[in-house]
Amino acid sequence: MRQLAVSAIGRDRPGIVAAVARSLLDHGLNIEDSQMGILRGHFTMVLIVSGAEDVEVEGLRGDLEATARELGLEAMSVNEVDALAAPDLGEPTHIVTVYGADHPGIVHAIASALAERGANITDLQTRLVDEEGESLYVMMLEVAVDGEAAEVEEALQAAGGEQGVEVTVRELESDAL
C-alpha cells in the first residue's frame, strides 16, 4: 500500500470535501485519517490516504490542482509519506486550556514546557476571539503525560505566568475517552 498526505486550504464554501474526495476516489485512494476545520474563514484539510503501489501521483496531483482552481482554493499539496504503524505515545491523559491577551510566543512557551517534560501533544486547537474590542487568545490541548503530572502542571503554570496567560490543567476521565 502506498500512503500520501494531501492538504488543502481555501476560502470556506460548500463542496470542498466532496470535490477533493471525488478526485481521490477517481484515483482509487482511501481516506484513512483526516483533520478538517475552519481557520479564520479558511477551510483547511489534512488527509492521509492510501492506495495501490502503482497509483499515478503526478496524475493525482494534476487532478487535485484542477479541483483547487475550480474551487478557488489557495493551496493544495500531495506528498508521499512512509506507511507507519501508529506510534505508542500514549493516550491523552489531560486537557490543558490557555486564555489570555493575544501575542506571539504563547504556543511556543506552552509546547516547550510540555516537550521538556516528555508530554506529547495529541491535539491542539487555537482560536482568536474578539471580546469587547480586545483579542483574547484561546488554546486547548489534549496531552499524554507519561510521568509526574504535577511537574508538568507546575511547568505549564510557570510558562503561563511568563506569557501573562491563564493556564488550567485537568485530568481526563478514562470513560470520556
C-alpha positions in Angstrom: 0.0 0.0 0.0 1.2 3.5 -0.9 0.4 6.3 1.5 0.1 10.0 0.6 -0.5 13.2 2.6 -3.0 15.6 1.0 -3.6 19.1 2.3 -5.7 21.9 1.1 -6.7 25.4 2.2 -9.1 27.9 0.8 -11.9 30.3 1.5 -14.7 28.2 3.1 -17.6 27.2 1.0 -19.8 24.2 0.5 -18.5 21.4 -1.7 -14.7 21.4 -0.9 -14.7 18.0 0.8 -17.0 16.4 -1.8 -14.8 17.6 -4.7 -11.5 16.5 -3.1 -13.0 13.2 -2.1 -14.2 12.6 -5.7 -10.7 13.2 -7.1 -9.2 10.8 -4.5 -11.9 8.2 -5.3 -11.2 8.6 -9.0 -7.6 7.5 -8.3 -8.7 4.6 -6.2 -7.5 6.2 -2.9 -9.0 5.6 0.5 -9.1 8.4 3.1 -7.6 6.8 6.3 -7.1 9.7 8.7 -8.2 13.3 8.4 -8.4 16.6 10.2 -10.6 19.4 8.8 -11.7 22.7 10.1 -12.2 26.4 9.5 -9.4 28.7 10.5 -10.3 32.5 10.3 -12.6 31.8 7.4 -10.4 29.4 5.5 -11.3 25.8 5.3 -8.3 23.5 6.0 -7.9 19.8 5.5 -5.1 17.4 6.0 -5.6 13.8 4.9 -3.6 10.6 5.0 -4.8 8.5 2.0 -3.8 5.0 0.8 -3.9 3.2 -2.5 -2.2 0.7 -4.7 1.5 0.9 -5.2 1.0 1.9 -8.8 -1.1 4.9 -8.1 -0.1 7.7 -10.6 0.9 10.5 -8.1 1.5 13.1 -10.8 -1.9 12.5 -12.4 -3.5 12.8 -9.0 -1.6 16.0 -8.3 -2.8 17.4 -11.6 -6.4 16.5 -10.9 -6.3 17.9 -7.4 -4.7 21.1 -8.7 -7.5 21.4 -11.2 -10.0 20.9 -8.5 -8.3 23.5 -6.4 -8.6 26.0 -9.3 -12.3 25.2 -9.8 -13.0 25.8 -6.1 -10.8 28.8 -5.8 -8.5 27.1 -3.2 -5.3 28.9 -2.2 -3.1 25.9 -1.6 -3.2 22.1 -2.4 -0.4 19.7 -1.9 0.2 15.9 -2.3 3.3 14.2 -0.8 4.3 10.7 -0.4 4.7 9.6 3.3 6.1 6.5 4.9 3.5 4.0 5.9 3.9 3.9 9.7 2.3 1.9 12.4 0.6 4.2 14.9 3.3 5.2 17.4 2.5 4.3 21.0 3.0 7.7 22.6 0.1 7.1 24.9 -3.5 8.1 25.0 -4.4 11.6 26.1 -4.4 11.9 29.8 -5.0 15.7 30.4 -6.7 18.7 28.9 -4.8 22.0 29.0 -6.6 25.3 28.4 -4.8 28.6 27.9 -6.6 32.0 27.9 -5.0 35.5 27.7 -4.3 38.6 25.6 -3.0 37.6 22.2 0.7 38.0 21.5 3.4 36.0 19.8 5.1 33.2 21.8 2.2 31.6 23.7 2.2 28.4 21.6 5.9 28.1 21.8 6.1 28.6 25.6 3.4 26.0 26.3 4.6 23.4 23.7 8.2 23.8 25.0 7.1 23.3 28.6 5.3 20.1 27.6 8.2 18.8 25.4 10.8 19.4 28.0 8.9 17.1 30.4 8.2 14.4 27.7 4.5 15.1 27.4 3.1 14.5 23.9 0.5 16.9 22.4 -2.1 14.7 20.8 -4.4 17.6 19.7 -4.1 21.3 19.7 -6.6 24.0 18.7 -6.4 27.7 19.0 -8.9 30.5 18.4 -8.7 34.2 18.4 -11.8 35.7 20.0 -12.7 39.4 19.9 -14.1 40.3 23.3 -15.1 43.9 23.8 -12.5 45.2 21.4 -9.7 43.1 22.8 -8.2 40.0 21.2 -8.4 37.0 23.6 -6.3 34.0 22.6 -7.7 30.6 23.5 -5.7 27.4 23.2 -7.0 23.9 24.0 -4.7 20.9 24.1 -5.0 17.2 24.7 -1.8 15.8 26.1 -0.4 12.5 27.0 1.6 12.8 30.2 4.0 10.0 30.9 5.4 10.7 34.3 4.7 13.2 37.0 1.6 15.2 36.1 2.3 17.6 39.0 5.7 18.5 37.4 4.1 19.1 34.0 1.4 21.3 35.6 4.0 23.3 37.5 6.0 23.9 34.3 2.8 24.9 32.4 1.9 27.4 35.2 5.4 28.9 35.1 5.2 29.2 31.3 1.7 30.8 31.6 3.0 33.2 34.1 5.9 34.3 31.9 3.4 34.8 29.0 0.8 36.5 31.1 -1.9 33.9 30.3 -4.1 31.7 32.4 -3.4 28.0 32.2 -5.6 25.2 33.6 -4.8 21.5 33.6 -7.5 18.9 34.0 -7.1 15.2 34.1 -9.2 13.3 31.5 -11.6 10.8 32.9 -11.0 7.4 31.4 -14.6 6.9 30.4 -14.6 10.2 28.5 -12.0 8.9 26.0 
